Amino acid sequence: YRITIVLKDSNTAVASPSGDLHFINSGSPALATAGSGDVLTGIILGFLAQGYPSLQAALMGTWLHGRAGSLAGEYLSTESVMASDVTDYLSSGFKELARTKHVS
């Protein structure tokens, strides 16, 4: 099968269609909240809708989700973050991602 799989846990991994496993180095306990997975799915689907290949969409989406969660946890406190708060910090994460030239 030619699928990309996101293995979401306290450590996130993305499995590629070729069998490679990529570990994502962003994230925070702040993401352990109801609706956080829905936010992650929306981010990845947004990249897919823009035409990014599935592996790149999953890698960028999981990193961005983790980074936004980390930022939300830093500014709001890990225990109080809600899924909607994660979306508030996506723009900061996008700016960081754009600097790496992976997204424009």
TINU-571320 format. One record per atom (N, C-alpha, C): x, y, z; residue in one letter; residue number from 1; atom name. Coordinates in Angstrom, 3 decimals. Example, Ala and Ser with C-alpha at 12.3 -4.5 7.8 and 13.67 -1.06 7.14 Angstrom:
! TINU-571320
13.190 -5.690 7.800 a 1 N
12.300 -4.500 7.800 a 1 CA
13.200 -3.300 7.800 a 1 C
12.850 -2.250 7.080 s 2 N
13.670 -1.060 7.140 s 2 CA
12.900 0.030 7.870 s 2 C
END
This chain:
! TINU-571320
0.829 -1.176 0.000 y 1 N
0.000 0.000 0.000 y 1 CA
0.878 1.245 0.000 y 1 C
0.448 2.274 -0.657 r 2 N
1.194 3.531 -0.700 r 2 CA
0.531 4.537 0.233 r 2 C
0.790 4.354 1.515 i 3 N
0.166 5.222 2.502 i 3 CA
1.223 5.820 3.426 i 3 C
0.874 6.949 3.991 t 4 N
1.685 7.599 5.013 t 4 CA
0.900 7.487 6.313 t 4 C
1.574 7.059 7.368 i 5 N
0.904 6.852 8.650 i 5 CA
1.524 7.755 9.707 i 5 C
0.682 8.455 10.446 v 6 N
1.133 9.259 11.580 v 6 CA
0.861 8.449 12.843 v 6 C
1.917 8.180 13.583 l 7 N
1.824 7.437 14.838 l 7 CA
1.962 8.452 15.964 l 7 C
0.835 8.893 16.496 k 8 N
0.815 9.993 17.463 k 8 CA
0.813 9.455 18.878 k 8 C
1.763 9.929 19.643 d 9 N
1.887 9.598 21.057 d 9 CA
2.677 10.738 21.683 d 9 C
3.240 10.539 22.855 s 10 N
4.079 11.596 23.425 s 10 CA
5.286 11.850 22.528 s 10 C
5.697 10.842 21.793 n 11 N
6.686 10.990 20.715 n 11 CA
5.961 10.644 19.424 n 11 C
6.049 11.501 18.429 t 12 N
5.336 11.284 17.174 t 12 CA
6.279 10.728 16.126 t 12 C
5.786 9.757 15.381 a 13 N
6.546 9.191 14.272 a 13 CA
5.660 9.212 13.031 a 13 C
6.298 9.376 11.884 v 14 N
5.595 9.337 10.604 v 14 CA
6.235 8.236 9.779 v 14 C
5.422 7.279 9.357 a 15 N
5.898 6.171 8.528 a 15 CA
5.587 6.487 7.073 a 15 C
6.607 6.389 6.225 s 16 N
6.451 6.721 4.806 s 16 CA
6.041 5.492 4.007 s 16 C
5.545 5.706 2.787 p 17 N
5.182 4.577 1.928 p 17 CA
6.357 3.632 1.655 p 17 C
7.580 4.142 1.697 s 18 N
8.750 3.290 1.443 s 18 CA
9.183 2.514 2.682 s 18 C
8.541 2.790 3.819 g 19 N
8.877 2.089 5.048 g 19 CA
9.800 2.853 5.978 g 19 C
10.238 4.044 5.556 d 20 N
11.081 4.861 6.431 d 20 CA
10.246 5.392 7.593 d 20 C
10.902 5.549 8.737 l 21 N
10.234 6.069 9.919 l 21 CA
10.904 7.376 10.315 l 21 C
10.121 8.440 10.401 h 22 N
10.623 9.776 10.748 h 22 CA
10.084 10.150 12.126 h 22 C
10.968 10.600 13.003 f 23 N
10.553 11.025 14.336 f 23 CA
10.496 12.543 14.388 f 23 C
9.444 13.071 14.976 i 24 N
9.208 14.509 15.027 i 24 CA
9.670 15.032 16.385 i 24 C
10.498 16.064 16.343 n 25 N
11.099 16.567 17.579 n 25 CA
10.377 17.791 18.141 n 25 C
9.107 17.911 17.901 s 26 N
8.344 19.008 18.499 s 26 CA
7.154 18.408 19.230 s 26 C
6.656 19.135 20.177 g 27 N
5.497 18.665 20.925 g 27 CA
5.593 19.051 22.378 g 27 C
4.517 18.794 23.086 s 28 N
4.421 19.214 24.476 s 28 CA
3.286 18.444 25.140 s 28 C
3.373 18.234 26.445 p 29 N
2.231 17.645 27.157 p 29 CA
0.964 18.493 27.023 p 29 C
1.122 19.748 26.623 a 30 N
-0.040 20.617 26.418 a 30 CA
-0.969 20.069 25.338 a 30 C
-0.447 19.204 24.469 l 31 N
-1.268 18.647 23.389 l 31 CA
-2.164 17.502 23.860 l 31 C
-2.019 17.085 25.105 a 32 N
-2.848 16.007 25.645 a 32 CA
-4.180 16.593 26.109 a 32 C
-4.950 17.042 25.145 t 33 N
-6.231 17.678 25.439 t 33 CA
-7.249 17.300 24.365 t 33 C
-8.500 17.308 24.734 a 34 N
-9.562 16.935 23.796 a 34 CA
-9.542 17.829 22.565 a 34 C
-9.611 17.214 21.406 g 35 N
-9.661 17.960 20.156 g 35 CA
-8.318 18.228 19.519 g 35 C
-7.241 17.944 20.227 s 36 N
-5.907 18.202 19.686 s 36 CA
-5.640 17.369 18.431 s 36 C
-6.094 16.130 18.425 g 37 N
-5.917 15.282 17.246 g 37 CA
-6.701 15.793 16.048 g 37 C
-7.850 16.394 16.312 d 38 N
-8.638 16.991 15.231 d 38 CA
-7.894 18.165 14.611 d 38 C
-7.223 18.955 15.457 v 39 N
-6.421 20.072 14.953 v 39 CA
-5.291 19.533 14.079 v 39 C
-4.617 18.493 14.546 l 40 N
-3.532 17.879 13.767 l 40 CA
-4.041 17.394 12.413 l 40 C
-5.158 16.711 12.413 t 41 N
-5.736 16.213 11.163 t 41 CA
-6.047 17.359 10.209 t 41 C
-6.611 18.437 10.723 g 42 N
-6.922 19.597 9.890 g 42 CA
-5.690 20.236 9.287 g 42 C
-4.613 20.305 10.060 i 43 N
-3.369 20.883 9.542 i 43 CA
-2.834 20.033 8.395 i 43 C
-2.778 18.726 8.605 i 44 N
-2.266 17.829 7.561 i 44 CA
-3.152 17.894 6.320 i 44 C
-4.463 17.870 6.508 l 45 N
-5.374 17.943 5.359 l 45 CA
-5.247 19.268 4.622 l 45 C
-4.974 20.338 5.349 g 46 N
-4.745 21.632 4.707 g 46 CA
-3.547 21.589 3.775 g 46 C
-2.461 20.960 4.230 f 47 N
-1.284 20.820 3.371 f 47 CA
-1.592 19.930 2.163 f 47 C
-2.341 18.856 2.375 l 48 N
-2.715 17.982 1.254 l 48 CA
-3.564 18.744 0.238 l 48 C
-4.489 19.566 0.718 a 49 N
-5.349 20.344 -0.176 a 49 CA
-4.551 21.347 -1.000 a 49 C
-3.392 21.761 -0.481 q 50 N
-2.528 22.683 -1.217 q 50 CA
-1.632 21.954 -2.212 q 50 C
-1.710 20.634 -2.241 g 51 N
-0.958 19.867 -3.222 g 51 CA
0.347 19.269 -2.737 g 51 C
0.632 19.378 -1.447 y 52 N
1.854 18.761 -0.930 y 52 CA
1.712 17.239 -0.956 y 52 C
2.798 16.527 -1.242 p 53 N
2.756 15.060 -1.168 p 53 CA
2.423 14.616 0.263 p 53 C
1.842 13.436 0.401 s 54 N
1.361 12.991 1.711 s 54 CA
2.461 12.944 2.769 s 54 C
3.641 12.485 2.426 l 55 N
4.712 12.420 3.420 l 55 CA
5.109 13.815 3.883 l 55 C
5.282 14.738 2.945 q 56 N
5.667 16.098 3.316 q 56 CA
4.558 16.764 4.135 q 56 C
3.311 16.546 3.756 a 57 N
2.183 17.117 4.506 a 57 CA
2.163 16.586 5.937 a 57 C
2.397 15.291 6.094 a 58 N
2.398 14.694 7.433 a 58 CA
3.570 15.193 8.263 a 58 C
4.745 15.295 7.657 l 59 N
5.924 15.768 8.392 l 59 CA
5.765 17.226 8.811 l 59 C
5.348 18.066 7.878 m 60 N
5.160 19.481 8.214 m 60 CA
4.015 19.652 9.208 m 60 C
2.932 18.923 8.996 g 61 N
1.770 19.048 9.873 g 61 CA
2.048 18.617 11.298 g 61 C
2.741 17.492 11.466 t 62 N
3.036 17.032 12.821 t 62 CA
4.032 17.955 13.514 t 62 C
5.015 18.455 12.764 w 63 N
5.969 19.387 13.377 w 63 CA
5.255 20.676 13.785 w 63 C
4.442 21.212 12.882 l 64 N
3.734 22.466 13.141 l 64 CA
2.781 22.324 14.331 l 64 C
2.055 21.242 14.379 h 65 N
1.139 20.970 15.490 h 65 CA
1.910 20.913 16.808 h 65 C
3.025 20.203 16.800 g 66 N
3.839 20.110 18.009 g 66 CA
4.388 21.449 18.441 g 66 C
4.855 22.227 17.477 r 67 N
5.428 23.540 17.800 r 67 CA
4.357 24.479 18.345 r 67 C
3.196 24.498 17.715 a 68 N
2.106 25.349 18.201 a 68 CA
1.680 24.926 19.609 a 68 C
1.658 23.628 19.865 g 69 N
1.330 23.140 21.204 g 69 CA
2.363 23.556 22.233 g 69 C
3.632 23.499 21.850 s 70 N
4.702 23.934 22.755 s 70 CA
4.575 25.416 23.082 s 70 C
4.335 26.217 22.055 l 71 N
4.180 27.661 22.269 l 71 CA
2.970 27.959 23.154 l 71 C
1.869 27.284 22.896 a 72 N
0.668 27.489 23.714 a 72 CA
0.950 27.118 25.166 a 72 C
1.650 26.011 25.374 g 73 N
1.988 25.588 26.729 g 73 CA
2.897 26.566 27.440 g 73 C
3.834 27.156 26.697 e 74 N
4.755 28.135 27.288 e 74 CA
4.017 29.389 27.741 e 74 C
3.102 29.877 26.919 y 75 N
2.446 31.149 27.196 y 75 CA
1.197 31.033 28.060 y 75 C
0.542 29.877 28.045 l 76 N
-0.722 29.747 28.773 l 76 CA
-0.637 28.844 29.994 l 76 C
0.294 27.982 30.047 s 77 N
0.533 26.910 31.020 s 77 CA
0.034 25.600 30.416 s 77 C
0.846 24.601 30.562 t 78 N
0.582 23.296 29.958 t 78 CA
-0.788 22.755 30.342 t 78 C
-1.157 22.918 31.589 e 79 N
-2.401 22.327 32.092 e 79 CA
-3.664 23.009 31.576 e 79 C
-3.557 24.239 31.119 s 80 N
-4.770 24.973 30.738 s 80 CA
-5.023 25.026 29.236 s 80 C
-4.122 24.479 28.431 v 81 N
-4.256 24.577 26.971 v 81 CA
-5.446 23.760 26.475 v 81 C
-6.234 24.383 25.604 m 82 N
-7.319 23.697 24.906 m 82 CA
-6.958 23.632 23.423 m 82 C
-7.623 22.772 22.688 a 83 N
-7.312 22.605 21.262 a 83 CA
-7.394 23.929 20.508 a 83 C
-8.363 24.754 20.839 s 84 N
-8.491 26.044 20.150 s 84 CA
-7.298 26.953 20.425 s 84 C
-6.659 26.787 21.580 d 85 N
-5.457 27.572 21.879 d 85 CA
-4.308 27.186 20.952 d 85 C
-4.224 25.911 20.612 v 86 N
-3.162 25.448 19.713 v 86 CA
-3.278 26.171 18.376 v 86 C
-4.498 26.333 17.883 t 87 N
-4.679 27.014 16.595 t 87 CA
-4.238 28.473 16.665 t 87 C
-4.331 29.079 17.841 d 88 N
-3.901 30.476 17.994 d 88 CA
-2.400 30.648 17.791 d 88 C
-1.636 29.596 17.998 y 89 N
-0.179 29.678 17.879 y 89 CA
0.347 29.093 16.567 y 89 C
-0.546 28.724 15.664 l 90 N
-0.111 28.179 14.373 l 90 CA
0.669 29.196 13.553 l 90 C
0.272 30.465 13.601 s 91 N
0.960 31.464 12.772 s 91 CA
2.428 31.584 13.159 s 91 C
2.740 31.526 14.444 s 92 N
4.146 31.572 14.870 s 92 CA
4.898 30.351 14.367 s 92 C
4.252 29.198 14.433 g 93 N
4.875 27.980 13.924 g 93 CA
5.083 28.029 12.422 g 93 C
4.100 28.580 11.694 f 94 N
4.236 28.720 10.239 f 94 CA
5.428 29.599 9.880 f 94 C
5.624 30.668 10.638 k 95 N
6.767 31.547 10.366 k 95 CA
8.082 30.796 10.537 k 95 C
8.178 29.980 11.580 e 96 N
9.387 29.178 11.785 e 96 CA
9.553 28.154 10.666 e 96 C
8.466 27.523 10.275 l 97 N
8.512 26.519 9.216 l 97 CA
8.923 27.145 7.890 l 97 C
8.428 28.344 7.612 a 98 N
8.771 29.040 6.369 a 98 CA
10.256 29.372 6.320 a 98 C
10.844 29.681 7.470 r 99 N
12.280 29.983 7.500 r 99 CA
13.129 28.777 7.121 r 99 C
12.587 27.582 7.286 t 100 N
13.333 26.378 6.912 t 100 CA
13.182 26.064 5.428 t 100 C
12.362 26.851 4.733 k 101 N
12.127 26.712 3.286 k 101 CA
11.306 25.475 2.926 k 101 C
10.612 24.869 3.907 h 102 N
9.779 23.710 3.609 h 102 CA
8.377 24.107 3.170 h 102 C
8.008 25.332 3.456 v 103 N
6.683 25.813 3.074 v 103 CA
6.812 27.298 2.783 v 103 C
6.025 27.795 1.831 s 104 N
6.113 29.227 1.504 s 104 CA
4.795 29.913 1.752 s 104 C
END
